[in-house]
Amino acid sequence: MIEIRDISKSFGEQHVLKQVSAVFESGKTNLVIGISGSGKTVLMKIMTGLITPDAGKVFFNDRDYYDLSRSEQKLLRREIGMLFQGSALFDSLTVEENVMLPLNMFSNDTQKERLDRVNFCLDRVNLAGANKKYPGELSGGMKKRVGIARAIVLNPRYLFCDEPNSGLDPRTSIVIDDLIIEITKEYNMTTIINTHDMNSVMEIGEKIVFLYKGVKDWEGNKDEILQAKDENLNSFIFASDFLRDARDALKEKKGLL
């Protein structure tokens, strides 16, 4: 579980986050949604220790990250996996070498044990045998799966995903969503996902936090979001391609288009 309490952050005169509080549960896919500039990325960077908040607390279970010593923070970061928006693979390294990077940095395992772990993770994301390929030889979806393998190679308790479906076609996005939710439940991780993708929201949004102008404007789940009375949230979701396409498909079925 991760709990944030009264997180605030400003850059000069710009108030990016204003007393945001939420609880993100273990074994669930927790989504943070909102338009560009709503504070999603800054919030994720605060939770992962990349940006220090002006005020507020971030608890990893009962540990307040910003009250820990530098060495304790480093130990905690070993429990965190990160899937970056652009996969962030090193083009000069093979798939195997990319996935092994966290093990080389943080693990005391033997080379054989590291390789066994890499192979296990690649098999888990359906990329067994892709060890010697380079990122340039992979499709966008395959790169994302390599990114997931690298994110889970240290068996993290917490997984952060920044726009995991960015740049992917709808079919591949479903594959990535399914993989993330399967791994979340399999390892009982606390998974937090920043996304604009309403398809993901409606498929895997077990807990949803909607940010609007740096404030937590609504929270709920995928079964509640379409019945929400929040004007800002409705403006966001009904402007999405997902719901616009669904609405047009319904009109077409009724002979209105």
Secondary structure, DSSP 8 states (H G I E B T S, - for coil): -EEEEEEEEEETTEEEEEEEEEEE-TTEEEEEE-STTSSHHHHHHHHTTSS--SEEEEEETTEEGGGS-HHHHHHHHTTEEEE-TT----TTS-HHHHHHHHHHHH----HHHHHHHHHHHHHHTT-TT-TT--GGGS-HHHHHHHHHHHHHTT--SEEEEESTTTT--HHHHHHHHHHHHHHHHHHT-EEEEE---HHHHHHH-SEEEEEETTEEEEEE-TTTGGG---HHHHHHHTTSHHHHHHHHHHHHHTT--
